[in-house]
Every structure is written in structure tokens, then in C-alpha cells.
């Protein structure tokens, strides 16, 4: 009986990273859709998608953590008063998912 419980615990522990990785992949994909849905691609490019008016975000995740990107998306001028990026009305879910998408851009 004890051995069975140990195997069950081991199975749960080994499956946890897979579930977490899938949740992360789903969040990144939702962020990609939100990036397009909210018109971010109208100024920014990510890889070959978008318009090169503003900064190319293809590697932004290598420089900034998701928490910073979330703060930036909430109010860009708070972090950089001279920015040309306007504050965009985004839901908390959109902010979280877009930040995940951008942080995945390495």
C-alpha cells in the first residue's frame, strides 16, 4: 500500500512540469492572438508579422521579464515618460497573455 502511494506521488510530480508547460504554451498562444486582436501588430513586428513603425519585438523577451512587460503594457509612460507608445486599454487577461507572448520572444 505504501509503495502504491509513493508511485502515485512520483507520477504527480513528474506530470506537473508537463501541465505547467502546456499552460504556458496556451498562455503564449493567447498572447499572440491578443497582440493581433488589440492592434499591436499595426506598429510593431514580431518575426515577420506586423508593421515596422515602432520597435521590433522579435527578441524583447531576452531583455525584459514578464513582470516588466506587464507594467509597460499597463502604462508605458510610467516607465518611460518620453515614450511614443500610447496607453492602450487592455484587460488584465490581455496584459498577462501579451506579456507572456512577448517574453517568449527570445
Secondary structure as GFF3:
##gff-version 3
##sequence-region A 1 106
A	DSSP	alpha_helix	2	37	.	.	.	ID=ss1
A	DSSP	three_ten_helix	40	42	.	.	.	ID=ss2
A	DSSP	beta_strand	45	46	.	.	.	ID=ss3
A	DSSP	beta_strand	49	50	.	.	.	ID=ss4
A	DSSP	three_ten_helix	60	62	.	.	.	ID=ss5
A	DSSP	alpha_helix	66	74	.	.	.	ID=ss6
A	DSSP	alpha_helix	76	79	.	.	.	ID=ss7
A	DSSP	alpha_helix	92	103	.	.	.	ID=ss8
###
